[in-house]
Amino acid sequence: MSATSAGSAGSSGSSGRAIRVVRTPGGVAVPADIDPFHRRLHRVAPAGLVGDTTQTTGMRRREAISGKTVGARSLWMGQTHVPASTSSGNHHHGASETAIYVVAGHPVFVFLNVEGDDPVETRVETSPGDYVFVPPYVPHREENPDPSVEALVVIARTTQEAIVVNLEGLDWSEVRTDDPGDTGSACS
C-alpha cells in the first residue's frame, strides 16, 4: 500500500487539515493510522466462543470479542453461564466497567452496599431482558437460585481482556486499585 497525503474533496478532516491516507490493493483510500485488521467487521459464531479465559468458581465465562479473538483494543464481550442452584465465587473486574444483559434465567447479583451507616449485603434480582452495570473494583458474585434453569448473560467490559480478581468475601478489604487482575485461565 502506498501512503499519500489526501488533498482532494472529502479527504480533509473536520479541522480542514489534510488526512494522510493509504490505498488498499483495490485502490480505496483509507486513513493511514487504521491497520488492515481494523478495516472490516468480525463475526464470531457460537461455535467460535473461547473458554480459555479467566474463570471464577460456580460459573463459566466464554469469550467472543477481545484482543485475542478479533483484535479489539478497548472492549471485551462474551457470555457467562451459571448452572442451576449455583453461586459464583466473590470477585471484581479491576478497572473495567462491566455491562450485563440477562438472556435466560433469573440470576441474582450480590454486592456489599457501603453507602449507608452500616454495610448491607444487597441482592439485585434480574429477569431476561434486564441490564446490570457493575462499576470498576466493586466486589460481587452471581447466584442462580433456580433449581432447574441455567442463567445466561452477555457481558461487555471496557478492557480488551477479561480482568477477574477472585476474592474471599464481598467486603473491600482485598480490593487494590493497583492490581491489574488476572487475564489467564486460572480458577480459584
N, C-alpha and C positions, 0 to 999 in steps of 0.2 A: 504494500500500500504506500502511496506517496502522500506526503504532507504538503498542504497548500494553505495559504492564507486566503480566506474567503473574502472576496470583495464584491461579489455580485449581489443582486437584490435577494433579500431573505436570508442573508448569511451574517448579518450583524446582530449582536446581542441587544438586549434592552437598553444598554448604555450607549449603543451606537458604535461600539468598538468591533473591529473585525474578529471573527472567531476562527481559530486555527482548526482546520478540518483535514481528514484523510479520506481517500477514496477506497471504497471496498472493491473487491475483484470485479463486482458488477458495475462499478462506476458511481455508486451512490456516495455522496459527501456526508460524512458523519463527524461529530466533534472528535477531535484527536485525543481527548482525555478519557474517552469511553472505550474500554478494551473490547475485543470481539466477543468475549463470553457474555458481556452485559448488553448486547445489542439484540437479544432475542428473548422470547418468553420460554420458560421452562415448565413442563408439565411433569408432575410426579403422580403416577397412578398408585392405587392402594398397594399393589404388589411391590412397589418401589420404596415403601416406608422402611426406615432403618431402625433396628432395635438396639444397635450398638451406640447408646447414648447414656448419660449419667442416669442412674436409677435410684429410687427410694423404695424401701420395703413396702409391700402392700399395693404397689401399683406398677404398671408397665408403660414406659414412655416410648413412642415411636416417632422418629424424626422424619419430616417431609422436606421442609425448606430450611437450609442452613448454609454456612460457609462451605462445608464439605460436600453437601449434596448438590447445590446449584450455584455456589459462589456468592451467596448472599453476604453483604457487608455489615448490615445493621439489623438483621432480623433472624429469628428462629421460629419455626412453626411446626407443629406436629400434633399428635394425639396422646392422650393419657387414658388408659384403661384401668378401672378399679373394680376388681371382682366383687360379686355379691357378698354381703356381710363382712366387709373388709375395711380396715382403716390403714392409711399410709403411715409411714414414719413422719415425724416432725422435720421440717426443712424450710429453707428460704432460697431465693434465687439471686442472691448477690445484688449488684447494682441494676439488674434487669427489671424493667416493668413487665408485668405479665397480664395479658388479656385472655380470658377463658370464655368459650362458648359451649354450653351444655347441649350435646347432641342426643344422648339417651340416658335414661335412668334419672335418679334424684340425688346426685351427690351433695354432700354437706361439706362446706369449707369452714374449718375451725381455726380461730386465731385468738390471741390474748389482747383484748381491748384495754389499753393502758391510759386512756384519756380521762377517765373518771378518778375519783378519790382512791378507789381500790381497783386493781386489775380484775377483769372479768373475762372468763373464757366465753367466747361468743361464737355461735353457730349460724352460718349463712346457709339456709336451706334453698335448694335450687330445683328447677324443672327444665325439661327440654325447651330450648329457645332462650333461656336466660343467659346473661353475660355477667362475668365477675371480673373485677380489677384487683390485682394484687400488687401493691406498691413495692419498690425495692426493699430488700432486707427484712420484710415482715415474716416472722416465723408463723407457719401454718401447717395444716395437714388436711388431706382429703379423706372423707369417710363415705362409704356406701352402705347405708343401713338396710337396703332392700335384700331380702333373703334369696332372691332368685334372678335378678336382672343386673347385669354388668353396667356400670356407669361409664360413659364415653364422653370425653370433652375434647375440643380442639383448642390448642394453646398457641398464642403468639407472644414472642418475647422481643425486647429491644436490643438483643445481642445476637450475634450470628451463631452462637453455640448455646447449648442448654446448660446454663450455670445452675448447679444444685449444691447446696451446703446442707448436709444432713445434720440434725440436731437431736439432743436428748429430750428437750422439752420445748414448750411454746414461749417460755419467758425469753427475754432479750439478753440473758447473761452470756450466751455463746456467740452472739452476733458481733462480728468485727467488720467494719466497713472497708478495711484494708485487705480482706481476704477475697481473692478473685473467685473462689469457689472451685468446683470440680467440673471439668467438661469431659471426663473419661467415662468409663462404663462401670465403675465400681458400685456396688450396692452395700449399704451398711444399715 
